[in-house]
């Protein structure tokens, strides 16, 4: 198979959403609508939390950061999809692809860390309510976010730098709607052992530790709730976790699907579907889940909208 030197690679080809020209306009409108809903919905959550002093707590500080990363992650992938659909050109430049890999890794890892921190906040609020203000405070949340950012800022460029060392084959088609690190590595014709080791190591740290933290928190929460005597008390405690658990399930289910598909399958149709779910669904549903299930956020949104009107 013919090799291309890494310096001569001009770009890659992303998957087409649909090959039917009649559906291009419909798909473009659908993606654009989803992107606008994602940005506006998450922006409203951020504004409502900043506007209402009652929401200036660690949990809502983390929620506003989750909304911000949702906007950034969607902006990293969806505008390029829209441009490709509009121009009917699936190419993405070499530098643009590496930048997309970098920011997708960074923002997805940050999402994971924030969700883990939110799980810990819920654990303390339910299992140690009298000591909540002592254990969890705004400075601790800021430190957790900064620590996560520092770790991610070190990790994501490392993957990008390792990709720069690879040579690529003539077949440069990525079986997703965006540049994903595993798919890009699969296109290389050079030795990718170090790249794969780095991916598995980083995934175990930046993915495994937050997941273990979430699982530990919910084991403690369930154990504590089951000891509550009244049914209404149990319902109230579980309903407190409902929004977070919904986001966690949606995020990890779609992320797991994309990375398993990238690593073990070559089905273009499955790749397109999983790409759409991963880049659109969690970020778009976040404001809806929290605004519908959380009375405090719902009340803050009503106050914000009534003030603006």
Secondary structure as the mmCIF struct_conf table of DSSP 4:
data_model
#
loop_
_struct_conf.conf_type_id
_struct_conf.id
_struct_conf.beg_label_comp_id
_struct_conf.beg_label_asym_id
_struct_conf.beg_label_seq_id
_struct_conf.end_label_comp_id
_struct_conf.end_label_asym_id
_struct_conf.end_label_seq_id
STRN STRN1 UNK A 3 UNK A 4
TURN_TY1_P TURN_TY1_P1 UNK A 6 UNK A 8
STRN STRN2 UNK A 11 UNK A 13
HELX_LH_PP_P HELX_LH_PP_P1 UNK A 14 UNK A 16
BEND BEND1 UNK A 17 UNK A 17
BEND BEND2 UNK A 19 UNK A 19
HELX_RH_AL_P HELX_RH_AL_P1 UNK A 21 UNK A 51
HELX_RH_3T_P HELX_RH_3T_P1 UNK A 53 UNK A 55
BEND BEND3 UNK A 57 UNK A 57
HELX_RH_AL_P HELX_RH_AL_P2 UNK A 58 UNK A 87
TURN_TY1_P TURN_TY1_P2 UNK A 88 UNK A 88
STRN STRN3 UNK A 91 UNK A 93
HELX_RH_AL_P HELX_RH_AL_P3 UNK A 94 UNK A 127
HELX_RH_3T_P HELX_RH_3T_P2 UNK A 129 UNK A 131
HELX_RH_AL_P HELX_RH_AL_P4 UNK A 132 UNK A 135
BEND BEND4 UNK A 136 UNK A 136
HELX_RH_AL_P HELX_RH_AL_P5 UNK A 138 UNK A 164
TURN_TY1_P TURN_TY1_P3 UNK A 165 UNK A 165
STRN STRN4 UNK A 168 UNK A 169
BEND BEND5 UNK A 170 UNK A 170
STRN STRN5 UNK A 173 UNK A 173
BEND BEND6 UNK A 175 UNK A 178
HELX_RH_AL_P HELX_RH_AL_P6 UNK A 181 UNK A 186
TURN_TY1_P TURN_TY1_P4 UNK A 187 UNK A 187
STRN STRN6 UNK A 188 UNK A 188
BEND BEND7 UNK A 190 UNK A 190
HELX_RH_AL_P HELX_RH_AL_P7 UNK A 193 UNK A 202
HELX_RH_PI_P HELX_RH_PI_P1 UNK A 203 UNK A 208
HELX_RH_AL_P HELX_RH_AL_P8 UNK A 209 UNK A 226
TURN_TY1_P TURN_TY1_P5 UNK A 227 UNK A 227
BEND BEND8 UNK A 230 UNK A 230
HELX_RH_AL_P HELX_RH_AL_P9 UNK A 231 UNK A 264
HELX_RH_AL_P HELX_RH_AL_P10 UNK A 268 UNK A 276
HELX_RH_PI_P HELX_RH_PI_P2 UNK A 277 UNK A 281
HELX_RH_AL_P HELX_RH_AL_P11 UNK A 282 UNK A 293
HELX_RH_AL_P HELX_RH_AL_P12 UNK A 295 UNK A 308
#
